[in-house]
Amino acid sequence: MTKQKQYKETIKAAGVEVAVVSTGTDDDYISLTDIARYRNPEEPKDVVKNWMRNRSTIEFLGL
């Protein structure tokens, strides 16, 4: 099994640097924690926890 090489870059959105990881295929990953840092720089994990409890999020993940 061969391991694909990952490329990590950052983009700047609303003054916040957000990590983007790509394997060179169609799958790219954007750091949710970096996005949450825009809302709460000290504790971004709280923003993520609240988002994961949101009813709309739970319904979306259930699709």
VMD Tcl script that builds the backbone (N, CA, C; Angstrom):
set m [mol new atoms 189]
animate dup $m
set s [atomselect $m all]
$s set {name element resname resid chain x y z} {
  {N N MET 1 A 0.843 -1.172 0.000}
  {CA C MET 1 A 0.000 0.000 0.000}
  {C C MET 1 A 0.888 1.235 0.000}
  {N N THR 2 A 0.696 2.125 -0.961}
  {CA C THR 2 A 1.506 3.331 -1.045}
  {C C THR 2 A 0.799 4.489 -0.361}
  {N N LYS 3 A 1.583 5.296 0.298}
  {CA C LYS 3 A 1.040 6.451 1.002}
  {C C LYS 3 A 1.177 7.674 0.106}
  {N N GLN 4 A 0.072 8.405 -0.046}
  {CA C GLN 4 A 0.104 9.595 -0.882}
  {C C GLN 4 A 0.765 10.742 -0.131}
  {N N LYS 5 A 1.465 11.570 -0.873}
  {CA C LYS 5 A 2.106 12.722 -0.283}
  {C C LYS 5 A 1.066 13.803 -0.020}
  {N N GLN 6 A 1.150 14.420 1.144}
  {CA C GLN 6 A 0.220 15.479 1.500}
  {C C GLN 6 A 0.897 16.827 1.336}
  {N N TYR 7 A 0.116 17.787 0.870}
  {CA C TYR 7 A 0.581 19.150 0.714}
  {C C TYR 7 A -0.192 20.029 1.678}
  {N N LYS 8 A 0.520 20.807 2.481}
  {CA C LYS 8 A -0.140 21.676 3.439}
  {C C LYS 8 A 0.163 23.123 3.071}
  {N N GLU 9 A -0.890 23.879 2.925}
  {CA C GLU 9 A -0.778 25.293 2.620}
  {C C GLU 9 A -1.716 26.051 3.536}
  {N N THR 10 A -1.622 27.356 3.505}
  {CA C THR 10 A -2.558 28.169 4.267}
  {C C THR 10 A -3.203 29.181 3.336}
  {N N ILE 11 A -4.443 29.506 3.662}
  {CA C ILE 11 A -5.138 30.591 2.970}
  {C C ILE 11 A -5.514 31.607 4.028}
  {N N LYS 12 A -5.711 32.831 3.619}
  {CA C LYS 12 A -6.094 33.870 4.554}
  {C C LYS 12 A -7.528 34.267 4.247}
  {N N ALA 13 A -8.403 34.134 5.261}
  {CA C ALA 13 A -9.813 34.476 5.108}
  {C C ALA 13 A -10.219 35.346 6.292}
  {N N ALA 14 A -10.728 36.517 6.021}
  {CA C ALA 14 A -11.162 37.460 7.062}
  {C C ALA 14 A -10.046 37.727 8.070}
  {N N GLY 15 A -8.811 37.777 7.599}
  {CA C GLY 15 A -7.682 38.075 8.470}
  {C C GLY 15 A -7.171 36.906 9.292}
  {N N VAL 16 A -7.696 35.704 9.063}
  {CA C VAL 16 A -7.286 34.513 9.809}
  {C C VAL 16 A -6.632 33.527 8.854}
  {N N GLU 17 A -5.464 33.000 9.241}
  {CA C GLU 17 A -4.820 31.978 8.415}
  {C C GLU 17 A -5.459 30.626 8.696}
  {N N VAL 18 A -5.871 29.956 7.620}
  {CA C VAL 18 A -6.558 28.668 7.725}
  {C C VAL 18 A -5.733 27.628 6.974}
  {N N ALA 19 A -5.432 26.521 7.651}
  {CA C ALA 19 A -4.643 25.444 7.044}
  {C C ALA 19 A -5.500 24.644 6.072}
  {N N VAL 20 A -4.904 24.308 4.932}
  {CA C VAL 20 A -5.554 23.475 3.920}
  {C C VAL 20 A -4.591 22.346 3.591}
  {N N VAL 21 A -5.072 21.111 3.690}
  {CA C VAL 21 A -4.247 19.939 3.392}
  {C C VAL 21 A -4.837 19.251 2.174}
  {N N SER 22 A -3.980 18.938 1.215}
  {CA C SER 22 A -4.410 18.285 -0.013}
  {C C SER 22 A -3.490 17.109 -0.305}
  {N N THR 23 A -4.073 16.059 -0.873}
  {CA C THR 23 A -3.265 14.904 -1.269}
  {C C THR 23 A -3.023 14.890 -2.770}
  {N N GLY 24 A -3.494 15.917 -3.453}
  {CA C GLY 24 A -3.321 15.972 -4.893}
  {C C GLY 24 A -4.484 15.355 -5.645}
  {N N THR 25 A -5.441 14.762 -4.924}
  {CA C THR 25 A -6.639 14.223 -5.550}
  {C C THR 25 A -7.771 15.221 -5.343}
  {N N ASP 26 A -8.999 14.765 -5.412}
  {CA C ASP 26 A -10.134 15.656 -5.223}
  {C C ASP 26 A -10.410 15.952 -3.750}
  {N N ASP 27 A -9.737 15.271 -2.833}
  {CA C ASP 27 A -9.992 15.447 -1.409}
  {C C ASP 27 A -9.074 16.516 -0.821}
  {N N ASP 28 A -9.667 17.621 -0.383}
  {CA C ASP 28 A -8.948 18.664 0.329}
  {C C ASP 28 A -9.591 18.817 1.697}
  {N N TYR 29 A -8.788 19.146 2.681}
  {CA C TYR 29 A -9.279 19.286 4.045}
  {C C TYR 29 A -8.948 20.674 4.560}
  {N N ILE 30 A -9.940 21.342 5.141}
  {CA C ILE 30 A -9.773 22.675 5.690}
  {C C ILE 30 A -9.911 22.574 7.201}
  {N N SER 31 A -9.034 23.231 7.932}
  {CA C SER 31 A -9.031 23.156 9.388}
  {C C SER 31 A -10.213 23.922 9.992}
  {N N LEU 32 A -11.129 23.178 10.592}
  {CA C LEU 32 A -12.276 23.783 11.259}
  {C C LEU 32 A -11.823 24.564 12.490}
  {N N THR 33 A -10.803 24.088 13.175}
  {CA C THR 33 A -10.298 24.778 14.356}
  {C C THR 33 A -9.736 26.149 13.992}
  {N N ASP 34 A -9.039 26.225 12.867}
  {CA C ASP 34 A -8.517 27.521 12.429}
  {C C ASP 34 A -9.648 28.490 12.110}
  {N N ILE 35 A -10.716 28.010 11.523}
  {CA C ILE 35 A -11.869 28.860 11.228}
  {C C ILE 35 A -12.526 29.310 12.535}
  {N N ALA 36 A -12.629 28.423 13.507}
  {CA C ALA 36 A -13.244 28.748 14.800}
  {C C ALA 36 A -12.424 29.782 15.563}
  {N N ARG 37 A -11.130 29.855 15.301}
  {CA C ARG 37 A -10.276 30.844 15.957}
  {C C ARG 37 A -10.702 32.279 15.639}
  {N N TYR 38 A -11.372 32.473 14.536}
  {CA C TYR 38 A -11.881 33.800 14.177}
  {C C TYR 38 A -12.909 34.260 15.204}
  {N N ARG 39 A -13.734 33.355 15.665}
  {CA C ARG 39 A -14.807 33.665 16.617}
  {C C ARG 39 A -14.305 33.753 18.056}
  {N N ASN 40 A -13.409 32.833 18.435}
  {CA C ASN 40 A -12.902 32.787 19.807}
  {C C ASN 40 A -11.431 32.384 19.779}
  {N N PRO 41 A -10.530 33.363 19.704}
  {CA C PRO 41 A -9.103 33.059 19.574}
  {C C PRO 41 A -8.518 32.266 20.747}
  {N N GLU 42 A -9.054 32.445 21.965}
  {CA C GLU 42 A -8.501 31.752 23.129}
  {C C GLU 42 A -8.966 30.298 23.221}
  {N N GLU 43 A -10.222 30.031 22.900}
  {CA C GLU 43 A -10.792 28.690 23.032}
  {C C GLU 43 A -11.596 28.294 21.785}
  {N N PRO 44 A -10.947 28.028 20.665}
  {CA C PRO 44 A -11.701 27.647 19.463}
  {C C PRO 44 A -12.445 26.328 19.617}
  {N N LYS 45 A -11.987 25.477 20.549}
  {CA C LYS 45 A -12.657 24.189 20.740}
  {C C LYS 45 A -14.095 24.373 21.199}
  {N N ASP 46 A -14.387 25.456 21.941}
  {CA C ASP 46 A -15.756 25.713 22.392}
  {C C ASP 46 A -16.676 26.015 21.208}
  {N N VAL 47 A -16.167 26.732 20.233}
  {CA C VAL 47 A -16.954 27.030 19.032}
  {C C VAL 47 A -17.272 25.735 18.288}
  {N N VAL 48 A -16.289 24.856 18.158}
  {CA C VAL 48 A -16.487 23.585 17.460}
  {C C VAL 48 A -17.481 22.713 18.224}
  {N N LYS 49 A -17.356 22.649 19.562}
  {CA C LYS 49 A -18.279 21.838 20.361}
  {C C LYS 49 A -19.717 22.325 20.197}
  {N N ASN 50 A -19.917 23.639 20.235}
  {CA C ASN 50 A -21.269 24.184 20.073}
  {C C ASN 50 A -21.810 23.913 18.678}
  {N N TRP 51 A -20.960 24.007 17.668}
  {CA C TRP 51 A -21.383 23.734 16.302}
  {C C TRP 51 A -21.803 22.266 16.146}
  {N N MET 52 A -21.056 21.365 16.786}
  {CA C MET 52 A -21.366 19.936 16.681}
  {C C MET 52 A -22.680 19.575 17.383}
  {N N ARG 53 A -23.122 20.392 18.333}
  {CA C ARG 53 A -24.385 20.144 19.030}
  {C C ARG 53 A -25.581 20.769 18.327}
  {N N ASN 54 A -25.322 21.608 17.360}
  {CA C ASN 54 A -26.377 22.305 16.651}
  {C C ASN 54 A -27.272 21.305 15.900}
  {N N ARG 55 A -28.572 21.508 15.975}
  {CA C ARG 55 A -29.512 20.576 15.337}
  {C C ARG 55 A -29.279 20.471 13.829}
  {N N SER 56 A -29.029 21.597 13.184}
  {CA C SER 56 A -28.798 21.581 11.731}
  {C C SER 56 A -27.550 20.771 11.384}
  {N N THR 57 A -26.532 20.886 12.206}
  {CA C THR 57 A -25.304 20.133 11.964}
  {C C THR 57 A -25.550 18.641 12.104}
  {N N ILE 58 A -26.248 18.254 13.135}
  {CA C ILE 58 A -26.555 16.833 13.355}
  {C C ILE 58 A -27.381 16.271 12.192}
  {N N GLU 59 A -28.356 17.030 11.719}
  {CA C GLU 59 A -29.161 16.574 10.572}
  {C C GLU 59 A -28.300 16.460 9.329}
  {N N PHE 60 A -27.417 17.425 9.104}
  {CA C PHE 60 A -26.535 17.389 7.935}
  {C C PHE 60 A -25.630 16.164 7.978}
  {N N LEU 61 A -25.036 15.884 9.131}
  {CA C LEU 61 A -24.145 14.740 9.262}
  {C C LEU 61 A -24.903 13.418 9.116}
  {N N GLY 62 A -26.203 13.433 9.381}
  {CA C GLY 62 A -26.997 12.226 9.250}
  {C C GLY 62 A -27.364 11.879 7.813}
  {N N LEU 63 A -27.129 12.817 6.889}
  {CA C LEU 63 A -27.457 12.558 5.484}
  {C C LEU 63 A -26.583 11.526 4.844}
}
mol reanalyze $m
mol bondsrecalc $m
mol representation Tube
mol addrep $m
